[in-house]
């Protein structure tokens, strides 16, 4: 008898992807043919791992559910199940609005989904094992769930609950397992890296954790994502400076620079403290590349406050930066206490101005790399180039390196590349 196929569709962030990978592994152990984001085959069981963070993501999740329900109605799909952030937050409403869905699961009970599908229940389902869906040389390492910060605009604590760290031992065990499978690059993720360990020991343990992971043979690159600026564990910068396999890269969402807006946002830090933190980070790691995320149009941001943000970006010259326009989220402090009075076209115009300036900054920084030889990991081969990344480039979100096909390169290996040309969001070079 052929294996029943379960096809998981993942929406949203890399943290969701890790949950998908654990679910795939559990399904495989229960005898299913578990696949990720494959074209639908007749008879598939489809599981949609949803995102519920912002309006666009919620809309994408709903549209995806409707698409596969249509496939079910047409007898192409056997069953449709939903898990993840959207159903964690809105399960009651969704069950009544979409009764055609065969089962709803939240963000943390995907073991129940596997048990319900297999009809086999015991407590050995949840483990560190994962089916890697990224290219086999890199992966994401989720070190914690939840968030205790409760920023005014953010629904994440409403979805994920309080901050909960994984133990250092469980994380190092997972890294060793993945190294044995050929993983070389670990992108460390959490909603709030800065708080890692506080709930376990009463102290910030991120520097200790990263030092221990860096000790593991076969770990070539470690990259840090989603630190929080308030109560930032500055000692992590010393670990970064001292360890060759810790990338000189920090993803730290700052959101704004203006004191009034930061106060309204409940960010627990002001503009001067933010500038001092950045200066100290760069002092300790001179080759550091900072990635940040900023927001335009939050309540209280007038033209003066926005110009403060523009000056901040001009002065700081982030190596990597993204931004988005404020969108009110249900049940957040901002939704309950502020009026979202800034017109959408004003928010967008500010966003466009901010990103246009950042493109010029990014181009200037990229140009400084022309003529240098950089260590690059080769991700894939395309028709005209090999595509890779430097230690300053995270998968999916950062610039890539286009490597001339002067000779055969191996995917997943490191290669020294002479940079011959630079554009705002990519480098071009040749292997040396």
Secondary structure, DSSP 4 states (H G I P E B T S, - for coil): -PPPEEEEEE-S-HHHHHHHHHHHHHHHHTT-EEEESPPP-TTEEEEEEE--SSHHHHHHHHHHHHHHHHHHHTTSEEEEEEEEHHHHHHHHHHHHH-TTSSEE--SS-HHHHHHHHHT---TT---S-----S-TTEEEEE-EE--S---TT--HHHHH-S-EEPPHHHHHHHHHHHHHTT--EEEEE-S-GGGTTHHHHSS--HHHHHHHHHTSTT--EEEEEEEESTT--THHHHHHHH-TTEEEEEEEE-B---HHHHHHHT-S--HHHHHHHHHHHHHH-TT-EEEEEEEE--TT--HHHHHHHHHHHHHH--SEEEEEE----TTSHHHHHS---S-HHHHHHHHHHHHHHHHHHHHHHHHTTTT-EEEEEEEEE-SSEEEEE-TT--TTTS-EEEEE-SS---TTSEEEEEEEEEETTEEEEEE-
